[in-house]
Amino acid sequence: VEYSRSSAAGRVQQVECSRSSFRAARNSATPRCTESDGRRVSDCVVACVHKTAMIRLVRVLEPSVARAAADRIRPLGRAADPIWGKDKLRRMTALPDDEPVREPLMQTLHAHGLLEGRISRDIVVLHSYVGCAQQGFHTDYPVRAVARAPKKPLGVLLALESQTRLVVEEGEISVPPGWACIFDGDLVHAGAAYDTENTRVHVYLDAPSVDRPSNMVWPVRGVA
């Protein structure tokens, strides 16, 4: 396990990208992010490299603030249109411009330099009803275009409730309430199955050189 630290950009732990090591590093970072020593909560990051794609976990909100946001926007998610998946239980709609969660999220992304050379588009509410099936594996951007890009586009999954997860080939990454999972655009992943209702926020950080039509994914064959 490698550890590296920086000041303005926050503390970063780089770990082997396995399910157990990622969970251990994330759990060890959480207490340091809540110490009352003058650090911003966004100063703690857990990062790993999964094949060629970077995955990061960044603290954005206090858990109570995240859960309050979920309560506000859950009705929007419930009323939204179904999106790509094995059933119609996964819904998506635009996050309102005046939703208070936008500001701390964008401030955190800016503080970590993730908005440099990227454009935030399609900030959306994702909602899963009880029994929502796991999506098929896919990428959010065309892999060949990402490989040629001077800077990779990113996906951002902000957890507002417990049990929020992102599925990768080796297992699931659990994202605690108030944390954002930020992943490279060529990461092979899937939206998780849910046995309880779950509301979360997703952001696309587009790179100018990579075209991404709205509401489109790139399915990956041969991944169970």
C-alpha positions, 0 to 999 in steps of 0.5 A: 500500500502506498501513501502520499500526502499533499497540503492544498489538494488534500490528503490522498491515500493510493491503495491497491484497487481490490475490494478489501484494500479499498474498503480498509483505506476508506474506513481509515480515512473517515475518522481523520476527515471528522477531526476538529483540527481545522481541516475541511472535510474535503481534505481527505481522499482515498484513491486507487487505480483500477486497471487504467482507470482512477477511482477516488472517494472524496468527502463532500457533505456531513452525513446529516446534510446528505440525508436531508438532501436525499429527503428533498430530492427523492420525490423528483427521482420517484417521478422521473423517467426510467433509464437504461437497465434491466427494468424500469426501476432506475430513474433519472432527472435533472437536479434543480439549479437551486438545489443547495447540494450543488454548491458544496459538490462543485466547490469540492471538485474545484478544490481538488482540481477536477474541473480544470480542463473539464465541463460539468454537464448533466447534473442529475438525480438518480433514484432506484426503487426497491428491487432495482436490478444491477445494470449491465457493465458499461463505460460512460464515454467511448473508451478509444476517445478517452484514450486519446484525450489529453485529459480524461472525462470523469463521472461523479457519484455523490451518495446521499444515503447509506447503501449507495454503491458502484459496481466494478468488475471485482466487486462493489465500492460502497460510498458513504453518505456525503462522499463522492465516488469520482471515476475516470470515463473509461472505467468499466462499471455498473449501477448497483442493484438495490433492495431499498429505495436509494436517491443519489446525484450523478455528474458528468465532467466532460472533456472537450475532446470526447463527445458524449451524447446525453443519455447514452452509455457504451455497453461492455461485452464479456463482463459478468 
